Amino acid sequence: MSVFDGESLSTDAEGKLSARIGGSVITLVGQSGASLQRSGDGTHIDLDEGAIYIWSAEGNPLEVHAEGALLRLHAGHQGQVQVLLFAPKVLQITTRQGSVDFWYGKEFRVLPEGQTYRIYLESEDGPGLLRLREAERGKRACPPARRWRISFWQEWVRGLRRGGFTI
């Protein structure tokens, strides 16, 4: 199968689609949709629904645009990341290999390798950095990060490199 600039890809509820883009690979899992555009020396991916897993090779960068946020592997290095549109304006990002640069509006943050984040792009509760497990129990894990309008929910995932994170 050939994929051309500007073309859209999608999967049904039970589907899975992988595509090689130069030295990089993308995988869409069930009920997902994305469109691809050439961007400089790499590829820009607009994630419309569902989830995407990317393995980006050094020298062939992939960037993902979802719900107004932009993600790119830090410093153009090789890496692996999974992006899930969890709900409207809510992303779940798992950085498996390499850190990820995250932009939303004028905000920027480097998401370190080996962690899972649930990011609420427009939270009525205001900014704050909470660990997901603490948030589920209704406790704050740390004081709000006042300079961020984006609320980050972070879960430390053990064994990402051994067993990985699946949806």
Secondary structure, 3 states (H helix, E strand, C coil): CCCCCCCEEECCCCCCEEEEECCEEEEECCCCEEEEEEECCEEEEEEEECEEEEEEECCECEEEEECCEEEEEHHHCCEEEEEEEEECCEEEEEEEECCEEEEECCEEEEECCCEEEEEECCCCCCCEEEEHHHHHCCCCCCCCCCCCCCEEEEECCCCCCCCCCCC
